[in-house]
Amino acid sequence: KELMIWPYHTMEGTQGHMLCAPISEAIAWHSAARQTQPTFIAKGRTVRTEFYGIFGAEVLDPDDESSYLNLPVLNAIQEHKRIYIAGEAKSHCVLESAKQILDHFQYRPDLIERLYFLQDCTSCVRTKDHDFGLETETELAKMAEKGVKMVNSTDRIP
């Protein structure tokens, strides 16, 4: 794929970087109810490369280990019965994060079947010149063939 260097967006300290209030509240309530500490992961700390997926940079920076695949976080995923994937943007960051999970666990179909992609909790980048939706849906169909479940936030949890 073509690597794009994006203009500044979702900068720390801006509303675009913050979790929306309902998500923050849900995390707080979940932590209190389960007596656990949430884990927040910051991506894109390497200034010389672009991060689409949350688990690692598009192009590794040999001088910065933080650009490499974040194995501790990826491996923590396997401790859960269900892993829900959502966020912005479906066509780029969320899609690449899902691909990184699938690549890492490609020989673990039992884990891939625990992945749930929340279709209605993300949206694609659209510019005046390009709508990334068609390519994204093609990639999601491939993921579904591998066992990822495509669901909506309103679907009943089995």
N, C-alpha and C positions, 0 to 999 in steps of 0.2 A: 504494500500500500504506500501511497505517497505520504511522506512525513510533512506535517504542517506545523509551523511555529505560529501559535495563536496570539492574538493581541491580548494584552492584560485583561483578565476577567477573574471574577471570584477572588479578589485579593483579600488577604487576611485583614480583618477589621472592618470589612464591608458587609452589607446585608447578603450579597451574593455568596459569601463564604460561610455564613451562619446556617445552622439548621433552622428550619421553620419551627415556630412555637409548638404546634401539636406533636412533632417528632421529638423535640427536646423534652416535652412533658412525658411522652410515652417512655422514653429512655429513662427518665428520672423515676417514674412509677415502677417500671420493670426492675430497675436496680434496687429500689427500696423493697419491693415485694420479694425479690429473690436474694436479697442481701449480697449483691455482686457489684463490682465496679465496672462501668462500661469502658470499652477500649475505643479510643478515637485515634484514627490513623490519618496523618497528614501526608499528602502526596505532593510530588513536585518540588522537593527540597533541593534538587540538583539544578543549578542554574544553567548548565551548558547543554541540557537535553530536555526533551518534552516527555511528559508523563500523560498518557491517555488512561491506561489502567492503573488501578491503585496499588498493584503489587510490584510494579517495576517500570523502569523507563523504556521508552521506545528504542532508544539507542543507548547502550551502556556507556558510562563514562568511566574509563579505567582508573581515573584518579579519584573517584568518589564512590565508595561502597554503597552509599544510600541509593544509587541508581540501579543496583542489582536486585534480583527477585527477592522479595521479602518472604523468605521461607517460614519464619516463625508464625507470621499471620496466616499464611496459606495452610500451614500444618494445623493451626488452631481450628480451622474450619471443620476438619474431620471429626471434631469432638461433638458436633451438633447433629440432631436428627433432621432438621430442616434448615436450609440456607436460602434466604430470600434475597433476590438481586433487584435493586431499584436505584433510582437517582437520575442525575442529568449528566450528560446527554446520552440518550439511548443509542444513538448512532456512533458515538465516539467513546467517551470515558466508561460508560456502563457496559457497552458491548466489549470493549477491550478488557475490562476487568473480568467479565464472564469468560472470555477466551483464555485469559491467563489461568483461571481456575481449571478450565477444561484441559488445557495443555499440561498443567502440573499433575492433574489426577487422571490423565488419559487412560491409565491402566487400572483405574478404580471405578468400574461402572456402578458399584454399590454406592459410592459417594456421589457420583454424577446424578444418580436418581434422587438424591436429597436436595437438588438445586431447584428452586422455584423462581422463575423470572416474572416479576410483577409488571405485566404489560401496561396497565393503566397508571403506573407510578413512575413513568419516564416518558420522554418525548425526544424526537430526532431534531438535529440541527437542520434548519432550512435557511438558505440564503436566496437572494434574488436570482442567482445563477444555478443553484443546485438544491435538490431535495434528497437527502440521504436515506429517506425512508425505504425505498425499494431494496437497496443493497443491505440495509439493516435487517429487513424481514427475511431476506434470503439467508443471511447468517444465522438468524434466530431459528429458522426452519432446520438448518443443519444441526444446531444445538439440540433441538427437540428430537431429532432422529437419534441423537446420542443418549437421550434420556432426561434432558432438562425439561421440566414441566412449565408450560406457558400458562399463567394464571392471572386473575385480576384480584385486586385487594378485596373485592366484595364476594369472592368465591368462598364457599364453606371450607373450612380446614378439616381434612379427613381425620 
